[in-house]
Amino acid sequence: METNSTEAKNHLKEIAGKMGWRYAVFAVAVIAVQLLTSGVLSVAAPQWIEENMSLFQLLLIIFSVDIIGFPLIFILSKKVPAAKLEKHNIGFGKLIVCVFIGAGICGAGMIIGNILHFGLTLPFGADMGDVNQLGNLMLSSDAFIRILTVGILAPIFEELIFRKLLIDRIVNHGEFAAILMSGLMFGLFHGNFSQFFFATGLGMFWAFIYIKTGKIRYTILFHMIVNLSSSVISVYLSQMYLEALSAAGPEMTEITGEGMMAMALYLGWMGFLMVCCIVGVILFIVNKSEFHLNTDHMEMSKKEMAGSALSSKGMILYYIPCIVLFLMAYAPTIINFFMNK
């Protein structure tokens, strides 16, 4: 039994290492393309970038991840044997439950992540505008481009990259290992704490759904719902709300009926999302017994799976570019604070 366990751990560590270094190459390529493209265009067309910063940043993400990154990781992963998951459908009732649970995970993760994010920025002299760069990007972007890039393309390619391509090659060595790697690698790739925790949680939840259904379209759907709710509906209503506040004046004396409606819609939507998060957490707790994994012939504990998968040399290589992303997000603010002190 001990021999079987050792062999299973070695096999998992080997396959995790193989996938880890491939995703490290993918991450380095994405970062390099973004830096190179930004550098070239900042010299060749600085005025256009300044005038279209939000459009440029969204298109840069699509270009580096979807157009360059996805074909690269697809080609690299083709050399690693993939499993064929059994296909199962989700009933409409469970579909709705999954949407609410996703909202609960997203809400809880955002609270934890923003505490860390603000803790690493605001005390070091950053203002809210600098801290909430993602929010500013969404607010200043064109609605059509935002829907296309964040609401449609990002969910499709990110689910193919971090769920299908990855899980198909890990799952035969342990469902828990596949779920853990999928969620953690997805969260780390976001490169900041404000997104890390909810992205990791959602990544693990969607990985579980993909493993149990064998259909990537379900996780793409759930991903689209989250992105469209946050980056389209929330942003649109937030824009209306901010415009209404601006038009009302500092003492709210010039507010119109239209402005009141805009404020009511925004606050109502925020309240609705909060309720969805609370309901999602409750549903997760109530239905936690259904989140069971296949343990047939499982020769490792979850702890052993985690250790074998996450400590492989390939995974360590993947951590390096992700750590660089986190340092790029926080180090300049902290360094500037101490240099100007």
N, C-alpha and C positions, 0 to 999 in steps of 0.2 A: 504493500500500500504506500509506504514511504517512497519507494522507487517510482511508482506511478505519479505521485504528487510532485516529486522533483522533476520528472520528465515533463509533466504538464506545465509547471512553472517555467521551465527552460524554453518550451515551445512558445508559450505566451510571450515571454520576454523577447524571444527572437522575432516573432511577427510584429510585436509592438515596436521593436527597434527598427524593423524594416519600414513600417509605416511612419514612424517618428521622423526618420531622417528625410523621407520623401516630403513630408509636410514642412520640415524645416527648410528645404529647398524652395518649396512653394512660398513660405512666409518671407524668406529672404528676397525672392524674385519680386513679390508684390511690393515690399518696402523699397527695393532698388528702383523699380519702375516708377513708383510714386515720386521718389526723390529726384530721379533723373528727369522725368517729365516736368516736374515743378521747376527744376533748375533751368532747363532749356527754355521753357515758356516764360519764365520770369525775366529772361534776357531778351527773348525774341518778341514777346508780346506783353510787356508789363502792364500797359494801360488796359488791355482787354481783361487781363486777370483781375486787376483792381476793380474794374467796373462789373465783372461777372464772377466774383469770388465764389459765391454759393454754387452756381452752375459748374464752375471749374472743379470744385472739390467733389461734387457728386459724380461728375463725369470721370474724374480721376479714379475714384473708387471702382466704378464700373469697368474702366479700361484696365486697371491693374489686377483686379480680382477676377472679373468675369471673362474678359477677352484674352488676358495673358495668363493669369493664375490657373483658371479652371482647365484649359487644355493641357497645361503643364502637369498638374497633379493627376489628370485623367491618364495621360501617357505614362507617367511614372508608376501609377497604381495598377495599370494593366498587367504588369509583370508579376504581380502578387495574386495568387489564387483567391477567387471570391466565392462565397457561399451563395446559394439560391434560397432565399427565405420563403416559407410557406405564405400563401396569400389568404388574408382574411379581411372581411368587411367590418366596419364599425357602424352600429345602428345609430339612428338619428339622436336618440336619447343620450347615448354615450358620447356622441360627437359634441353635443352641447355641454356635457359635463367636462369634457376635455378642454373646451374653450374657457370655461370658468376656472378650471384648475390652472390653466396657463396664465390667466389673469392674476390668480393668487400668487403663483410663483414669481411673476413679473413684479407685482407690487411689493412683495416681501424683499425680493432681491434689490429693487431700486432703493428701498429705505436703507438697507445695509450698505449698499454701494455708495450712495450719496453721502452718507455719514463719513465714510473713509475719503471720498473724493473731495468733499468740502474741507475735511480736516487736513488734507495735504495741500490745499490751495489758499483758502481764505486767511488762515493765520499767517501766511507768508506774503501778504500784501496784494494778492490777486483780488480783483473786484468780481462781482457776479457776472459781468459780461465776459470776462476772461474764463471764468470757471465753467460757465454753461455754453461752451463753444458749439456743442452739438445742437443745443436748442436754438442758438443764434443762426446756425447754418440752416436749420429747418424753417425758421421764421422768415429768413431772407430769400429762400429759394422759390422758384416758380412752381406752382401747384402741379402742372402736368409733368414736369421733370421729376418732381418729388414722388409722384405716384408711380411713374415708370421705373425709376431707379430703386427707390427704397421700398415701395409697395409691391412691385411685381418682380423685377429682375433679381434683386438681392435675395428674397426668399427662395427663388428657384435655384440659383447657383449655390447659395450657402447650404441649402439642404442637400444638394447633390455632393458638395465637397465634404461637409462635416457629418453627414449622416450616411448616405448611400455608399459612396466610395470607401469610406473609412469602416463603417460597421460591417459591410459585406466581407471584409477581409479580417476582421477581428472576432466576429460573433461565434465562430466555431471553436474558439479557444476560451469562451466564457462570455455569457451575455452581460454580466455585471462589468467585466473589463471593457467591453465594447461601449456600454452606456457611459461609464466613467470617462473613458478617453474621448468619446464624442463630445460630451458636455464640457469637459475641462479645456480641450483644445479649441473649441468654439468660443468659450469665454475668454481665454487668454488672447485669442486673435483680435479681440476688440480693443485691447491695448489701453484700457483705463478702468478704474474701479467703479465708476458710475454705471458702467454696462457689464462689468465682469460677472457679478453675482447673479443677476437675473438671466444673463446670457448662458451662464453655466447651468443654472437650474432648468431653464427652458430647453437647453440642449440635451440634458439628460432625460427630461420628460419626453421630448420628441424622439429621442433615440429609443426609448422604451416602446413608444407607439409604433415606430417603424419596425422594430424587431418583432413585435406581436402581430402586426398586420402584413408586413412585407410589401407595403405600398407607400412609396415616397410621396405620393400626391397628398396623403393626409397631412404629413408634416409641413409640406409646402403650403397647404391651405391654412393650417394653424399659424404658420410663420407670417403669411400674408395678413391674416386677421390682426395679429399683434402690431405689425408694422403700419398697416393702413389706419388702425385705431390711433396709434401714437403719432405717426409722422404726417398723417393726412387730416383726419377729423380733428384731433386735438390741436394740431398746428393751425388749421383753418379757423377754428373757434377761438383760439388764443389770439390770432391776428385781429379778429373782429373785436374781441374784448379789449385789447390794447388800444385799438383805434377809438373805441368808445370812451375809454379812460382819458385818452389824449384830448378828445373833442370836448369832454365834460369840464376840463379845467381843473386846477389844483383843489378847488373847493367843491367840485361836483355840482356847480350851479348851472351849467349849460348842457346838461345831459338831455338827450332827446328820447322819444319813445323808441326809436330804432336802436339807440345806444343801450337803453334798458333791456331791450330784447336780446341784444348781443351779449350783454353781461349775464342775463338769465340763462341763455343757452350754454355759455361757457361754464358757468358755475354748476349748472344742472348736469352737464356732461362729465365734469370732474367728480361730482357726487356719484353719478352712475358708475364711473370707473372704480371709485372707492368701494361701492357696494359689490361690484363684480369681484374685486380682489378679496373682500371679506368672505363672500359666498364661495369663492374658489378655494380659500384656505380651509373652510369648513368641509367642503366636498372632498378635498384631498385627505383630510383626517378621517372622514366617514368611510371613504373608499380605499384606504391604504392597504387593506387586506387583499385587494385585487391587483396590487402591484407586485406580483410574484414572478420570479424568474425560473427558467428551466434549470433544474438542478440534477437532471439525469446524468449519471456518470461524471458528476462534478468532483474532481479530485483535489480542488483547492478551496479554501475559505475565501470570502470576499476580501479579507485583509491581505491574504496571500496574492490574490488576483491584482489588487491595487498596487501592492509592492512590486510585483513582477512587471506589470504593464507600465507604470509611471516612472520606474527607475532604470529603464533600458537606456542604452547609450543613444539610440535614435531619438527617444523622447527628450533626453537632456539636450540634444542638439536643437529640438523644436523650442524648448524653453528659452533659448538664447535670443532669437529675434523677437520673441514676445516680450521678454524683459526689456529689450531695447525700446519697444513701443511704449511700455509703461514709463521708462526713464524719460523718453521724449515728451511724455505727457506731463510729468511732474518735476523733473530735475531742473529745468530752466527757471521755474518760479521760485523754487527753494534756493537755488544757487544765487539768483539775483537778489533775493531777500538778504542773505548773509553778506553778499558783496557790498550792498548799499547801506548796510547797517552802520 
